[in-house]
């Protein structure tokens, strides 16, 4: 099977580029290969399949709610007092 490859140019901070190159070298991959794998992980169908059933069932449960750190602390105080 033939896969067509297309060149993609990204603009990033110099420090981030160097970090990406170092990480890719450490993994024994090219930055392009590492980026392609990352983008593939973002695909919704693949992401949903990768979640364990309990985690998947909780996905989106808090959507639209605004909770602060203080709300969380209040919850913990009530739970453990």
Long-range contacts (C-beta under 8 A, 24 or more apart in sequence): 8-32, 10-35
